[in-house]
Amino acid sequence: MALSARVMLHEDLCKGCGLCVRFCPRKIIFLDGRINAMGYHPATVVEQEKCTGCCICAWMCPDVVIEVERDEVA
């Protein structure tokens, strides 16, 4: 069985610290060029299909704005 994962960021609450960007082993998280509701450049995920579901991004986030959903695929 393979594992499918999806990173969900609450972008309007993100302070753009960049810890998730720095520690993502797949390098699929970047700081967006746009400004969120709090006035920061939020983290965003590109190439979601490359996510392995390791959860390092969620562990590193000091504001707990990242959730990782993992599903087993037959």
C-alpha positions in Angstrom: 0.0 0.0 0.0 1.2 3.5 -0.9 0.7 6.6 1.2 -1.0 9.7 -0.1 -0.5 12.9 1.9 -1.8 16.5 1.7 -0.4 19.5 3.5 -3.1 22.0 4.6 -1.9 25.5 5.7 -4.2 28.0 7.4 -2.5 30.7 5.3 -4.4 33.7 6.9 -2.8 32.7 10.3 0.7 32.1 9.0 3.4 34.6 10.1 5.8 33.6 7.4 8.6 32.5 9.7 9.9 30.1 7.1 10.6 27.2 9.4 8.4 24.8 7.4 10.2 26.0 4.2 13.6 25.4 5.7 12.9 21.9 7.1 10.7 20.4 4.4 12.8 17.5 3.1 11.0 17.5 -0.3 11.3 21.3 -0.7 7.7 21.8 -1.7 6.8 24.6 0.7 7.6 28.2 -0.2 6.8 31.7 1.1 4.1 33.2 -1.1 4.6 36.6 -2.7 1.2 37.8 -1.7 0.3 39.2 1.7 -2.2 37.5 4.0 -4.8 39.0 6.4 -2.1 39.5 9.1 0.3 41.3 6.7 2.8 38.5 6.2 3.9 36.4 3.3 2.3 33.0 4.1 3.8 29.6 3.4 2.2 27.8 0.5 2.6 24.3 -0.9 3.6 23.6 -4.5 3.7 20.1 -6.1 1.4 18.7 -3.4 1.8 15.2 -5.0 5.4 15.1 -3.9 4.5 15.3 -0.2 5.4 12.1 1.7 3.4 12.9 4.8 6.5 13.2 7.1 4.8 16.0 9.1 8.1 17.8 9.8 6.5 21.0 8.5 3.7 20.7 11.1 6.1 19.9 13.9 8.3 22.9 13.1 5.4 25.4 12.9 5.4 27.5 16.1 1.9 28.8 15.4 0.3 25.4 14.6 -1.2 26.5 11.3 -0.2 23.3 9.3 -2.1 20.1 9.2 -1.0 17.0 7.3 -3.6 14.5 6.1 -2.4 11.0 5.3 -4.4 8.3 3.5 -3.4 4.8 2.5 -3.9 4.1 -1.2 -4.3 0.6 -2.5 
